[in-house]
Amino acid sequence: MSETRIGGIAAARIAAFAAEEAKVYAAARPRTRAALEAGAEPWLAGVPMHWMRDWPQPFPMLVAAAKGALIEDLDGHRIDDFCLGDTGSMFGHSPAPVARAIRAQAGAGLTYMLPTEAALQAGQLLSDVFGPMRWQMATTATDANRFALRVARAVTGRPKVLVFDGCYHGTVDDAMVCLEGGKTVSRPGLVGQVEDLSRVAVAVPFNDLAAVEQALAAGDVAAILTEPVMTNSCMVLPAPGFHDGLRDLATRYGAVLILDETHTISSGLGGYTRVHGLKPDIFVVGKCVAGGVPTAVWGLTPDLADRFAAYDATRPSGHSGMGTTLSANPLQFAALVATLSQVMTPANYARMEAGAARLCAGLSKAVSRRKLPWHVVRVGARVEFICAPGPLRNGFDAARAHAPALEAALHIGLLNRGCLIAPFHNMMLISPATTRAQIDRLIAASDAVTAQLLET
Ligand SMILES: Cc1ncc(COP(=O)(O)O)c(C=O)c1O
């Protein structure tokens, strides 16, 4: 009987390797284990945020400190961090200009519901870096997307958002749909969702302009919400002409084009939009935009801003459904100005790009030397190895390429060899602080782990 293989590796070997590595992880962390046993109980399911259980190790790592591209755990292990808070710290942990800005603001008030001079500076910097938009602040990219959708629905008077099957835009309810047998349905795992989300959303496959046009032709789509590259599944790159086609279709059918650059800000200065000359109506970015201080921004083109102002003048007064109390606080502005002016620089992006190219080349070489049916993709500073052949065209391909058991084994194997990568897929980020030595260690560690997995 032939044995089951996942991504070219025997399933039984993956399970045995993962079990061995879990023991190694646990044996190396007596202090962490004791601290969790003594103190985790007050948290629901033992962690302050439920997805902290989604890492592959048998119990969470407790972080003692992090700086640049290094993270240190409670047991004193110094680990090369390629997860970087899943992009929140893409420019490194506590970049010096951001840490200084936080210190300076710390004694001058943390939230006022009023702007500061730094807010004015931040607005100008946002337009300089991302293009001449009319900006608003939020605290999370989830919220920024929610508010962008409100504007799109308000100005078009239409109910639906078009998203791509397999997308993720934060915990925006309206985008939590997928395709099942060609039909848009609510995602099955949603907690406490009582709405039929297909009333407010339509899902189509990424890279399929004919499907986009068919959905838009129904006349009820207010907005297309997409990442320039699908990064939250196994990474899917846009086919040549896809973004031009999307822009044309959005214009032709009167839908607002929202580009969510929260992850593709890895592409280079100004994000994928600027690097590739895209033309969104609304631009959204969060996570690392203020160097790790919870901040997101969303900007409207001047044209759309005028349309929104006209709508706003006609609506009854009262709650708009947009905004949260702690958003646009002075700490965010201080961190935003520091990041935009001193961290998100062409020189830092050049370092990130060079490091990511090195990582991509090193991993690709190892994959082909070992004749694995895998591929490696890169979007600027973001690199991902995918345990299936590529390229992937859409969310369906991406879901099929996902190999959770193999990925979990690789992740814990890498962690035990001093390298942390993102938990949900095989994503790695290069910060300006990441050294060549760290990159080479990751290449060597991933080759060592795959060599062990291939042992019979
Ligand atoms: C593309 C994209 N948009 C939005 C979000 C939501 O960000 P947050 O969780 O900070 O709200 C994410 C999170 O992973 C994301 O990847």
The ligand as an SDF file (V2000), in Angstrom:
LIG
                    3D

 16 16  0  0  0  0  0  0  0  0999 V2000
   -4.8820   42.5380    4.4690 C   0  0  0  0  0  0  0  0  0  0  0  0
   -5.3270   42.7310    5.8770 C   0  0  0  0  0  0  0  0  0  0  0  0
   -6.2140   43.6890    6.1490 N   0  0  0  0  0  0  0  0  0  0  0  0
   -6.6370   43.9080    7.4000 C   0  0  0  0  0  0  0  0  0  0  0  0
   -6.1810   43.1560    8.4450 C   0  0  0  0  0  0  0  0  0  0  0  0
   -6.6720   43.4200    9.8290 C   0  0  0  0  0  0  0  0  0  0  0  0
   -5.7230   43.9920   10.6270 O   0  0  0  0  0  0  0  0  0  0  0  0
   -6.0560   44.1590   12.1850 P   0  0  0  0  0  0  0  0  0  0  0  0
   -6.1220   42.7690   12.7250 O   0  0  0  0  0  0  0  0  0  0  0  0
   -4.8930   44.9320   12.7000 O   0  0  0  0  0  0  0  0  0  0  0  0
   -7.3380   44.8750   12.2900 O   0  0  0  0  0  0  0  0  0  0  0  0
   -5.2720   42.1310    8.2100 C   0  0  0  0  0  0  0  0  0  0  0  0
   -4.7810   41.2790    9.3080 C   0  0  0  0  0  0  0  0  0  0  0  0
   -4.1050   40.3120    9.1350 O   0  0  0  0  0  0  0  0  0  0  0  0
   -4.8230   41.9250    6.9000 C   0  0  0  0  0  0  0  0  0  0  0  0
   -3.9490   40.9720    6.6090 O   0  0  0  0  0  0  0  0  0  0  0  0
  1  2  1  0
  2  3  1  0
  2 15  2  0
  3  4  2  0
  4  5  1  0
  5  6  1  0
  5 12  2  0
  6  7  1  0
  7  8  1  0
  8  9  2  0
  8 10  1  0
  8 11  1  0
 12 13  1  0
 12 15  1  0
 13 14  2  0
 15 16  1  0
M  END
$$$$
